[in-house]
Amino acid sequence: MTTTTLAALVPLLPFLGSVAGLLLGRKAPGFVRPLAVLPTLTALAFAVLAAVRQGGGEPITAATELTPTGLVLPTGPVSVELALNLDGFAALAAVLVALVASCVQIYSTGYLRDDPRYPSYAALVSLFTAAMLLVVYTGDLMVLLVGWEIMGICSYFLVGHYWETPEARAASLKAFLVTKLGDVPFLFGLFALAVDAGSFRITTVLRTVADGGLDHPTLIALLLLAGVAGKSAQFPLHTWLPDAMAGPTPVSALIHAATMVAAGVYFVARLLPVFTASAAALVVLAAMAAATMIGSALAALAQDDIKRVLAYSTIGQLGYMTGALAVGERGAAVFHLLSHGAFKALLFLGAGVVIHAAGTNSLSAMSRMRGLRDRIPDAYWTMSVALLALAAIPPFSGFFSKESVLVAAEHAATGHADAVPGSAGLIVLVSGLVTALLTASYATRLWLLAFRGHGTEAPDHGRQPVVMNAVLWVLAVPTVAFGLAVSVLPDWFDGHALTPTVTTSVLGTGVALVGGLVTYGAWRHTTAIAARVPLGAVAAHPGEGPAVSESEAIATHTPAYGSPAAADDPADPGRLLLGPLHRHAATGFHLDAVYDRLFVRPVRAAARLVHFLDREVVDTYVRGAGALPRLLGTAARRAQTGNVQTYLSVLLAGSVVLAVAAVLVAAGA
């Protein structure tokens, strides 16, 4: 089997599994789980084999043009091709996507074992995976757009899986609309790029850029960035991602670690020369990354929902990736994309185990549970490793990938990066160090509140399914080892090793340790205060109020111990660290309210105006057009009495009127 055949089968297998799962979900439910897991695992094996054969060497390309003489698809002067572009980046990204998707499918067999909608869920996850793999492997922009849009549709259904809850319905609609808002300029950017290059083929586009053939590089780059900002949840189109936590936890892991949000970063990495052709676009990208990194890190420090903390964390880490791209270093961006995919999938799936065990998403409630870590030792140890990687503590993978971003920013800031403005490098470097401090702070806070709680004994919901715990240990391996292993794979990352320097290592690790230690000190202080506060002042006692079952807590995200998210929890170190900024950070700095006033309310007002005009103006003309014939018909119907004498009288009267009129006309003449 050739490498191109292997690569073609990688996205095809999950797609076929999705179709089969939808067809057999009700008729043969026993086949649903094998159809969800086996095709994705086989795709993972083929992706690994294709990566080994590619070996980080020259890209492997192949194409079949869609023409009227072949597959019937007349596309005008710019053709669409079923093109393959398999280079080192694509090979590694495909392995990551297939690995995380396989772990999610296996994990879901236990997490959603009693969910009646599991068959449709599993099929959508497989389709989601196939769409992302299509984006990774394709060499044609229009085919890439197909996978890009399929992911948006799948996210709508998966985020809204618990459609009974208003939060899930609102979150799915918001995710769809916000990403589509970015997709409109993205589509125009693709068309403009294809017109300048004369082709949708990525290799042709890159040759055109190298030859200086782009007529409007800044305009094209900014249009494309709008779509990237929506898909990869970058400021200012990031607000959909925290709300998307209303979906099942495995879906969150898939979206945050390997699909959807990773697509935008991968797209920019694939077409990076298009963006480096415009210095202005790089500065905009750097500013967008800086605002995303710092703003999301501050917001993560104020969140009470464990999944929302991780969601804002994802936004910040994506900011690191776009920051690396802003300084022209796609190797560092893809390195952090791969590293982040492993430990963030582990964090989300581990959070799912924590939610199962605690019966709540609330960190404030968990901080009042003693011994939760003893109930879930697998999640405790693996999440501890993942949080160390997130905080960029050596020797975990997050340290090496984040340092590679800081090194690239340092080179650009000191003028050692070609075609990259020094201002872009300085922006990314400073914001990256500030974010490293904040990241270690909120990672430490999450660990302390979730696993170092005080108070009543944590509830015992029994052991978690074996498949859920096993997946955590599988993902722990790349979380620990990937950073060390990547140093021997320079050919996969533009031919140079992504090793940290002494300067960035000392600065990055130093600020991370400071952030962690300060947060620990704040937690010790707030814990001492909380010990003197009655439990009822923060949350209901476990024995009080209506009980919330495990499945209800998971489906509705209802805190099992009342509503501590709305209370002023004295045990939360985030309140002490942020001070008066806390209430603003907890709401994402009110961006949703700003967008509501600037966009949502005007659009709704315009819709009401259109509805009024349609009902009171347009419909009035329509009703009038029908009323006049009805009146005439009524008058004519009343004249038809059936009385012959009446008809003769009217005829005689009419004749007299005509005769008089004729005499008057003749006299006047």
C-alpha positions, 0 to 999 in steps of 0.5 A, a space after each residue: 500500500 502506497 503512502 498516498 493510499 494510506 493518507 487517503 484512507 486516514 480521513 476516509 475510515 472515520 467518515 465511513 464509520 460515521 455513515 455506518 453508525 448513523 445507519 445502524 444506530 437504531 437497527 443494530 445498537 450492538 455495532 455502534 461502539 465498534 463502529 465508533 472506535 475501530 475505524 478511528 483506531 485503524 486511521 490512527 495506525 495508518 496515520 502513524 505508518 504514513 508519518 513514518 514513511 514520510 519521515 519529515 523529508 520532502 512533501 509527498 503530493 498527489 492530485 486528481 483534478 475534478 473536471 467534467 471529463 473526470 468527476 463531473 464538477 465544472 469549476 470555471 477557470 480555477 479548478 478544484 483538485 483532490 490534492 494531497 500534501 503530506 509533509 512533516 507538519 501534516 504527518 504529525 498533526 494527523 497522528 495527533 488528531 487520530 490519537 485524541 479522537 481515538 481516546 475520546 471515542 474509547 473514553 465516551 463508551 464509558 462516559 456516555 454508556 447510559 446516554 440514549 443519544 450515544 449512537 448519533 453522538 459517536 457518529 458525529 465525533 467520527 465525522 468531526 474527526 474525518 473533517 479535521 483529517 481532511 483539513 490536515 492532509 488536503 493540498 487544495 483550499 476548496 477541499 480544505 474549506 469543505 472540511 472547515 465547514 463540516 467541523 462547524 456543523 458538527 460542533 453545533 450538534 455536539 455542543 448542543 448534545 444536551 439540548 434539553 438545557 437552555 445553556 446547551 442550546 444557546 451555546 451551540 447556536 452561539 458557536 455556530 454564529 460566531 464561527 460563521 461570522 469569521 468564515 464570511 471574510 475567510 471565504 472572500 480571502 480564499 477567493 482573492 488568494 485563488 484569483 491572484 495565484 490562479 489556483 486553489 492548489 496550496 503548492 501553487 499558491 506558495 510558489 506565487 507568493 515566493 515569486 511576489 505574485 500576490 497583488 493584495 497580500 495585506 488584504 488577503 491576510 487580514 481576510 483570512 485572519 478573520 476566519 482563523 480568529 473565529 475558528 481558533 477562538 482568538 480575540 475578538 471572536 473567542 467568546 463562543 469557546 467558554 460557552 461551548 463547555 455546555 457540551 459533553 466533556 469528551 467533546 470539549 477534549 476533542 474540540 480543544 485538543 485536536 479539532 476545530 480550534 487547531 484548524 485555524 492555527 494549522 491553516 496559518 502554519 500551512 500558508 505562513 508565507 502568505 502572512 509574512 508577505 505583509 508586515 502589517 498582517 504580522 503586527 495585527 496577528 501579534 497584537 491579536 495573540 497578545 490580547 488573547 493570551 493575557 485576557 484569557 489567562 486573567 479570565 481563567 484565574 476567575 472562573 469557578 467551573 473547572 471546564 471553563 478554566 480549561 476553556 480559557 486556558 485553551 484560548 491562551 495557549 492558542 494565543 501562544 501558537 498564533 504568537 509564534 506564527 506572528 514572528 514567522 516560526 511555524 515550527 514552534 507553533 506546530 510544536 506547541 499545537 501538538 504538545 498542547 493537544 496531548 496535555 489539554 485532552 488529558 486535562 479535559 478527560 481528567 476533568 470528566 472523571 473529576 466531575 463524575 466523582 464530585 457530581 459538580 463542575 464547581 471548583 468552589 464546591 470541590 474545595 469543600 470536599 475532603 479526600 476527593 483525590 483519594 477517590 480518583 487517584 488516576 485522574 489526580 496523578 495524570 492531571 497533576 502531570 498535565 497541569 505541570 505541562 500546562 504551566 511549562 515546568 521542565 521536563 514536561 512537554 509544555 516547557 519545551 514547546 512554550 520555550 520554543 515560542 519564546 525563543 522565536 519571539 526573542 529572535 524576532 524582537 532582537 532583529 534576527 528573524 527575516 521579514 518579521 517586524 521587531 515590534 511583533 517579536 517584542 509584543 509576543 515576547 512580553 505577552 508570552 512571559 506575562 501569560 506564563 506567570 498567569 498560566 502557572 497561577 491558574 493551573 496551581 489554583 485549579 489543582 489546589 481547589 480540586 484536589 486539596 479541599 477541606 470540609 466534609 468527606 467527598 461523595 463516593 460514586 464508585 469507581 470510574 469505568 476502566 476505559 476512562 482511567 486507561 485513556 488518561 494514562 495513554 495521554 500522559 505518555 506524550 505529555 511527559 515524553 513528547 518534549 524530550 523526543 522532539 529534540 531528535 526530530 528536527 527534520 519534522 520542524 523546518 529542519 532545525 531543532 526547537 531547543 530552549 535557550 538559557 535566557 528564555 528558560 530562566 525567564 519562562 520557568 522563573 515567572 512560572 514558579 513565581 506564579 505557582 508559589 504566589 498562588 499557593 501562598 494566597 491559597 494558604 491565606 484564603 484557606 485559613 480565612 475560609 476555615 472560620 467561615 460557616 460552610 452554609 455561607 458558601 454552599 449548601 451542606 451535602 445533606 441539605 437541599 434536593 439531591 442531584 444525581 450524577 447523570 443530572 450533574 453531568 448533563 445540566 452542570 448543576 453544582 451538587 452543593 448549591 450554587 457556590 459560583 454565585 457566592 463570595 467563596 473566601 477559599 478561592 485564591 483567585 479573588 485575592 490575587 485579582 482583587 477588584 478585577 475579579 468580577 470583570 475577569 469572571 465575566 470575560 471582561 463583559 465582552 458578551 455584554 458589549 457584543 450584545 449592545 453593539 450587534 445583538 440588540 441592533 440586529 434584533 431591533 432591525 428584525 423587529 422593524 422588518 417584521 413590522 414593515 412586512 406585517 403592517 406595510 407589505 401585508 397591507 398592500 397584499 390584503 388591499 389587492 385582494 379586498 378590491 376584487 372581493 368588493 367588486 364581486 360582492 357588488 356584482 353578486 348583489 345585482 344578480 337578483 334573478 328578477 326579470 323585471 329588475 333586469 328590464 328596468 335597469 336595461 331601460 334606465 341604461 338606455 335612457 341614460 345613453 339616449 340623453 347622453 347622445 342628445 347632449 353630445 349632438 347638441 354640443 357639437 
